[in-house]
């Protein structure tokens, strides 16, 4: 009887040990649910404009943008981190920069800077990075009346901003595109930085030439236009851009650091 009991106990222990091995070798699989972040939606026409310039996916891969604006008084070179929008604008007499903490002005000589650094530091960047900056967060899209100029009618997309976005969330933009190629042709924009009040008066820039850099069509030349009753009339100064570089690598963060000799703009 004793031997029979011991035999049954051994069989029971072996059976439990074998079951434990099975559980360890085949653990229970717990399924996980993957939740995808919502995709931002853009107007269909705006997506076609992005595509005509190389595509938003290609733009989003870029982390650095650099260009030089040709000016009679001396060229102006700009470098921007496209992800955090830190920027440095280097002029013959001054350098303006912005980082996560400050907007700063560094004067190279004795000549005073005419203007407001907070207004100026990213002004040309927004004109230059069109149309892709119109994919930024905080934008409200709407329909706009088409623009007819010299017999050609350009459809428009209205751009406004949620409160608190950028330095001038009251600004409005209107992108006008070629109805056949969907390339951007005109930009209408209001200026509210100084008045802090909404305006219906449009200023205009015409995008006259594009250059392909790293798979994207970016600005080579643009022309400012005088306007009457929100319609461009006469061409003004032309801005040309050279030495354009787009890179998937971020610029060195030290480039944007506030220099010890700089003054922080208020």
C-alpha positions as CSV (number, residue, x, y, z in Angstrom):
1,X,0.0,0.0,0.0
2,X,2.8,2.3,0.9
3,X,4.6,1.6,-2.4
4,X,1.4,2.3,-4.3
5,X,1.0,5.7,-2.6
6,X,4.6,6.7,-3.4
7,X,4.2,5.7,-7.0
8,X,1.0,7.7,-7.4
9,X,2.7,10.8,-5.8
10,X,5.6,10.6,-8.2
11,X,3.3,10.4,-11.2
12,X,1.4,13.4,-9.9
13,X,4.5,15.5,-9.4
14,X,5.9,14.6,-12.8
15,X,2.6,15.5,-14.4
16,X,2.5,18.9,-12.7
17,X,6.1,19.6,-13.7
18,X,5.4,18.7,-17.3
19,X,2.4,21.0,-17.4
20,X,4.5,23.8,-16.0
21,X,7.0,23.3,-18.9
22,X,4.2,23.4,-21.4
23,X,2.9,26.7,-20.0
24,X,6.4,28.3,-20.0
25,X,7.0,27.1,-23.6
26,X,3.6,28.4,-24.8
27,X,2.8,31.5,-22.8
28,X,-0.6,33.1,-23.2
29,X,-0.6,35.7,-26.0
30,X,-2.2,39.0,-25.0
31,X,-3.4,40.9,-28.0
32,X,-2.7,44.7,-28.1
33,X,-4.8,47.2,-29.8
34,X,-3.0,49.8,-31.9
35,X,-4.5,53.2,-32.0
36,X,-3.4,55.4,-34.9
37,X,-3.1,59.1,-34.5
38,X,-5.7,61.0,-36.5
39,X,-4.4,62.3,-39.8
40,X,-4.7,66.0,-40.4
41,X,-7.0,66.8,-43.3
42,X,-6.4,69.5,-45.8
43,X,-8.6,70.9,-48.6
44,X,-8.3,68.8,-51.7
45,X,-7.1,71.7,-53.7
46,X,-4.3,72.5,-51.2
47,X,-3.1,68.8,-51.3
48,X,-2.9,69.2,-55.1
49,X,-0.8,72.3,-54.6
50,X,1.5,70.5,-52.2
51,X,1.9,67.7,-54.7
52,X,2.7,70.1,-57.5
53,X,5.6,71.3,-55.4
54,X,7.0,67.9,-54.5
55,X,4.6,66.6,-51.9
56,X,4.0,67.2,-48.2
57,X,5.5,63.9,-47.2
58,X,8.8,64.9,-48.8
59,X,8.7,68.3,-47.0
60,X,8.0,66.7,-43.7
61,X,11.2,64.7,-44.0
62,X,13.2,67.9,-44.1
63,X,14.7,69.3,-40.9
64,X,16.8,72.2,-42.2
65,X,16.2,75.0,-44.7
66,X,18.9,77.5,-45.7
67,X,18.8,80.2,-48.4
68,X,20.3,83.5,-49.3
69,X,18.2,86.5,-50.3
70,X,20.0,88.7,-52.9
71,X,19.9,92.4,-51.9
72,X,21.8,95.5,-53.2
73,X,22.6,96.5,-49.7
74,X,24.1,93.1,-49.0
75,X,22.9,89.6,-49.1
76,X,20.8,88.1,-46.3
77,X,21.4,84.5,-45.3
78,X,18.9,82.5,-43.3
79,X,19.0,79.1,-41.7
80,X,16.0,77.5,-40.0
81,X,15.3,74.3,-38.1
82,X,12.0,73.3,-39.7
83,X,10.8,71.2,-36.8
84,X,11.1,73.8,-33.9
85,X,11.4,76.9,-36.2
86,X,14.5,78.1,-34.5
87,X,16.0,80.6,-37.0
88,X,19.0,82.9,-37.7
89,X,18.9,85.7,-40.2
90,X,22.4,87.1,-40.9
91,X,22.5,90.6,-42.5
92,X,25.5,92.8,-43.3
93,X,25.1,95.0,-40.2
94,X,23.0,92.8,-37.9
95,X,22.0,89.2,-37.0
96,X,18.6,88.3,-35.7
97,X,17.8,84.9,-34.2
98,X,15.1,83.0,-32.4
99,X,15.3,79.9,-30.3
100,X,13.0,78.2,-27.8
101,X,13.6,81.0,-25.3
102,X,14.4,84.3,-27.0
103,X,14.2,86.4,-30.0
104,X,17.5,88.3,-30.2
105,X,19.3,91.0,-32.1
106,X,23.1,91.2,-32.4
107,X,24.5,94.4,-33.9
108,X,27.8,94.0,-35.6
109,X,28.7,97.7,-35.8
110,X,27.3,101.0,-34.6
111,X,24.4,101.2,-37.1
112,X,21.1,100.8,-35.3
113,X,18.6,98.2,-36.6
114,X,15.5,99.8,-38.1
115,X,12.5,97.8,-37.3
116,X,11.1,95.3,-34.8
117,X,13.1,92.1,-34.5
118,X,10.1,90.1,-33.4
119,X,8.2,91.2,-36.5
120,X,11.2,90.7,-38.9
121,X,12.9,87.5,-37.8
122,X,10.5,85.0,-39.6
123,X,8.8,87.3,-42.0
124,X,10.7,86.2,-45.1
125,X,10.8,82.6,-43.9
126,X,7.0,82.4,-44.2
127,X,7.0,83.9,-47.6
128,X,9.8,81.6,-48.7
129,X,8.5,78.3,-47.2
130,X,5.2,78.6,-49.1
131,X,3.1,76.6,-49.8
132,X,4.3,74.1,-47.2
133,X,4.0,76.3,-44.1
134,X,0.3,76.3,-44.8
135,X,0.2,72.8,-43.4
136,X,1.2,74.0,-39.9
137,X,-0.9,73.3,-36.9
138,X,-3.5,75.8,-35.8
139,X,-4.7,76.8,-39.3
140,X,-8.3,77.2,-40.3
141,X,-9.0,76.7,-44.0
142,X,-11.8,78.3,-46.0
143,X,-12.9,79.3,-49.5
144,X,-11.7,82.5,-51.1
145,X,-12.8,84.5,-54.1
146,X,-10.7,83.8,-57.1
147,X,-8.2,86.4,-58.3
148,X,-8.3,87.5,-61.9
149,X,-5.1,89.1,-63.3
150,X,-4.2,89.8,-66.9
151,X,-7.0,87.6,-68.2
152,X,-6.2,84.5,-66.0
153,X,-8.4,83.5,-63.1
154,X,-6.6,81.9,-60.1
155,X,-8.7,79.9,-57.6
156,X,-8.0,80.8,-53.9
157,X,-7.8,79.1,-50.5
158,X,-8.2,81.2,-47.4
159,X,-5.9,80.7,-44.5
160,X,-6.6,82.0,-40.9
161,X,-5.2,81.1,-37.6
162,X,-6.5,80.0,-34.2
163,X,-6.0,82.5,-31.4
164,X,-2.5,82.5,-30.0
165,X,-0.8,80.8,-33.0
166,X,2.5,82.6,-33.9
167,X,3.4,86.2,-33.4
168,X,0.3,87.5,-35.3
169,X,-2.6,85.1,-35.1
170,X,-4.9,87.7,-36.6
171,X,-3.1,87.6,-40.0
172,X,-5.0,86.1,-43.0
173,X,-3.5,84.6,-46.1
174,X,-4.9,83.7,-49.4
175,X,-3.1,81.2,-51.6
176,X,-3.9,81.5,-55.3
177,X,-2.8,78.7,-57.6
178,X,-2.6,78.0,-61.3
179,X,-5.8,76.2,-62.3
180,X,-4.0,73.9,-64.7
181,X,-0.7,73.1,-63.0
182,X,-1.8,73.7,-59.3
183,X,1.5,75.5,-58.8
184,X,1.3,78.4,-56.4
185,X,1.2,81.7,-58.3
186,X,0.1,84.4,-55.8
187,X,-0.1,85.1,-52.1
188,X,-2.4,87.7,-50.6
189,X,-1.9,88.5,-47.0
190,X,-2.9,91.0,-44.3
191,X,-0.7,92.6,-41.6
192,X,-2.0,92.8,-38.1
193,X,1.2,92.7,-36.0
194,X,1.3,96.4,-35.1
195,X,-2.4,97.2,-35.0
196,X,-3.5,93.9,-33.3
197,X,-6.8,94.3,-35.2
198,X,-8.2,92.2,-38.1
199,X,-7.7,93.8,-41.5
200,X,-9.4,93.1,-44.9
201,X,-6.7,94.9,-46.8
202,X,-4.6,92.4,-48.9
203,X,-1.0,92.9,-49.8
204,X,0.3,90.7,-52.7
205,X,3.4,88.7,-53.7
206,X,3.7,86.9,-57.0
207,X,5.8,83.8,-57.2
208,X,7.5,84.1,-60.5
209,X,10.1,81.3,-60.5
210,X,10.7,78.0,-58.7
211,X,13.8,75.9,-58.3
212,X,13.9,72.2,-57.5
213,X,16.0,71.4,-54.4
214,X,16.1,67.9,-52.9
215,X,12.8,66.9,-54.7
216,X,10.9,70.0,-53.7
217,X,10.0,73.1,-55.8
218,X,10.9,76.1,-53.7
219,X,11.1,79.8,-54.5
220,X,13.7,81.2,-56.8
221,X,12.0,84.6,-57.3
222,X,9.0,86.5,-56.0
223,X,7.7,90.0,-56.7
224,X,5.8,92.3,-54.4
225,X,2.8,94.1,-56.0
226,X,1.0,97.3,-55.2
227,X,-2.8,96.7,-54.9
228,X,-6.1,98.6,-55.1
229,X,-9.3,97.2,-53.7
230,X,-7.6,93.9,-53.0
231,X,-6.4,93.4,-56.6
232,X,-2.7,93.6,-57.6
233,X,-1.9,96.4,-59.9
234,X,1.8,97.2,-60.5
235,X,4.9,95.1,-59.8
236,X,7.3,96.3,-57.2
237,X,10.6,94.9,-56.0
238,X,11.8,91.5,-57.0
239,X,13.4,89.2,-54.4
240,X,15.8,86.5,-55.7
241,X,17.1,83.5,-53.7
242,X,20.3,81.6,-54.1
243,X,22.3,78.9,-52.2
244,X,19.1,77.1,-51.2
245,X,19.6,73.9,-49.2
246,X,17.1,71.5,-47.8
247,X,18.3,68.7,-45.6
248,X,16.9,65.8,-43.7
249,X,19.5,66.5,-41.0
250,X,18.8,69.1,-38.3
251,X,21.2,72.1,-38.0
252,X,23.4,72.3,-35.0
253,X,21.4,73.7,-32.1
254,X,24.3,75.9,-31.1
255,X,23.7,78.0,-34.2
256,X,20.6,79.5,-32.7
257,X,21.9,80.1,-29.2
258,X,21.6,83.7,-28.0
259,X,25.0,85.4,-28.2
260,X,26.4,87.1,-25.1
261,X,26.6,90.4,-27.0
262,X,23.0,90.2,-28.3
263,X,20.0,92.0,-26.9
264,X,16.8,90.1,-26.3
265,X,13.8,91.6,-28.1
266,X,10.8,92.4,-26.0
